[in-house]
Amino acid sequence: MANEGDRWQEIGERLRKAREYVELKQEEAADAVGISRSALSQIENGRRKVDAVELGNFARIYAQTIEYLSGEAKAEAIPDSVTALARAAKDLSTEDRDELLRFAQFLQARPPKRPDNG
């Protein structure tokens, strides 16, 4: 079992990766959580503990579960096609990304295809 320092290092790393995934700068994320940028840097580097309220705020702004950020749940593997789609979408205009998101939401909302109706 990892020691406590290693555990905080792991949590900080998960928080950093989640922040980078949603493309927030440290200052933007810190403002959203209500802490200083230097405090966020210390958290991400495992030198400062994150409290439950802060962790809940991180989960909300990063759209992740507390269980994932705390290391209690493992991340699901992201398919290569989803990663490629994210890379392609990054270069689109804001309007085109919004349209792509609406289309994805449409696809998620439709009933699942049955084998007999294609």
C-alpha positions as CSV (number, residue, x, y, z in Angstrom):
1,M,0.0,0.0,0.0
2,A,1.3,3.4,-0.9
3,N,2.3,5.9,1.8
4,E,0.2,9.0,2.4
5,G,2.7,11.2,0.5
6,D,2.4,9.0,-2.5
7,R,-1.4,9.1,-2.3
8,W,-1.5,12.9,-2.3
9,Q,0.9,12.9,-5.2
10,E,-1.4,10.6,-7.1
11,I,-4.4,12.7,-6.4
12,G,-2.5,15.8,-7.5
13,E,-1.6,14.1,-10.7
14,R,-5.2,13.1,-11.4
15,L,-6.3,16.7,-10.8
16,R,-3.6,18.1,-13.1
17,K,-4.5,15.7,-15.9
18,A,-8.2,16.4,-15.4
19,R,-7.6,20.2,-15.6
20,E,-5.4,19.8,-18.7
21,Y,-8.1,17.6,-20.3
22,V,-10.7,20.4,-20.0
23,E,-8.1,22.9,-21.1
24,L,-8.1,25.1,-18.1
25,K,-5.1,27.1,-17.0
26,Q,-4.2,26.8,-13.3
27,E,-5.4,30.3,-12.6
28,E,-8.8,29.6,-14.2
29,A,-9.3,26.3,-12.3
30,A,-8.1,27.9,-9.0
31,D,-10.6,30.8,-9.4
32,A,-13.4,28.3,-10.1
33,V,-12.6,26.3,-6.9
34,G,-11.9,29.4,-4.8
35,I,-8.2,28.9,-4.0
36,S,-5.0,30.6,-5.1
37,R,-3.1,29.5,-8.2
38,S,-0.1,28.7,-6.0
39,A,-2.3,26.5,-3.8
40,L,-3.5,24.6,-6.9
41,S,0.1,24.2,-8.0
42,Q,1.0,22.8,-4.6
43,I,-2.0,20.4,-4.7
44,E,-1.1,19.2,-8.2
45,N,2.4,18.6,-7.1
46,G,1.3,16.6,-4.0
47,R,2.7,19.2,-1.5
48,R,-0.7,20.3,-0.2
49,K,-3.7,18.2,0.7
50,V,-7.1,18.9,-0.9
51,D,-10.1,19.1,1.4
52,A,-13.5,17.5,0.7
53,V,-15.2,20.7,-0.4
54,E,-12.3,21.6,-2.8
55,L,-12.4,18.0,-4.2
56,G,-16.1,18.3,-4.8
57,N,-15.5,21.6,-6.6
58,F,-12.8,20.1,-8.7
59,A,-15.1,17.2,-9.6
60,R,-17.8,19.6,-10.7
61,I,-15.6,21.8,-12.9
62,Y,-13.6,18.9,-14.4
63,A,-16.8,16.8,-14.9
64,Q,-15.2,13.8,-13.1
65,T,-16.3,11.8,-10.1
66,I,-14.8,12.4,-6.6
67,E,-14.1,8.7,-6.6
68,Y,-11.9,9.0,-9.8
69,L,-10.1,12.1,-8.6
70,S,-9.4,10.5,-5.2
71,G,-8.1,7.3,-6.8
72,E,-10.9,5.2,-5.5
73,A,-12.2,4.4,-9.0
74,K,-10.1,3.7,-12.1
75,A,-10.6,5.7,-15.2
76,E,-12.3,4.0,-18.1
77,A,-10.0,3.5,-21.1
78,I,-10.7,6.1,-23.8
79,P,-11.1,4.5,-27.2
80,D,-8.6,5.7,-29.8
81,S,-11.5,6.9,-32.0
82,V,-12.7,9.2,-29.2
83,T,-9.2,10.6,-28.7
84,A,-8.9,11.2,-32.4
85,L,-12.3,13.0,-32.4
86,A,-11.2,15.2,-29.6
87,R,-8.0,16.1,-31.4
88,A,-9.9,17.0,-34.5
89,A,-12.5,19.0,-32.6
90,K,-9.9,21.1,-30.9
91,D,-9.1,22.7,-34.3
92,L,-12.7,23.6,-35.0
93,S,-14.3,26.9,-34.4
94,T,-16.3,27.4,-31.2
95,E,-19.5,27.3,-33.3
96,D,-18.5,24.1,-35.0
97,R,-17.5,22.4,-31.7
98,D,-20.9,23.4,-30.3
99,E,-22.6,21.9,-33.3
100,L,-20.5,18.7,-32.9
101,L,-21.6,18.5,-29.2
102,R,-25.2,18.9,-30.2
103,F,-24.9,16.1,-32.7
104,A,-23.2,13.9,-30.1
105,Q,-26.1,14.6,-27.7
106,F,-28.6,13.8,-30.4
107,L,-26.9,10.4,-31.0
108,Q,-26.8,9.7,-27.3
109,A,-30.5,10.5,-26.9
110,R,-31.8,8.3,-29.8
111,P,-32.9,4.8,-29.0
112,P,-30.3,2.1,-29.4
113,K,-30.2,0.3,-32.8
114,R,-31.6,-3.3,-32.7
115,P,-29.9,-5.9,-34.8
116,D,-33.0,-6.4,-36.9
117,N,-33.6,-2.8,-37.9
118,G,-30.0,-1.7,-38.5
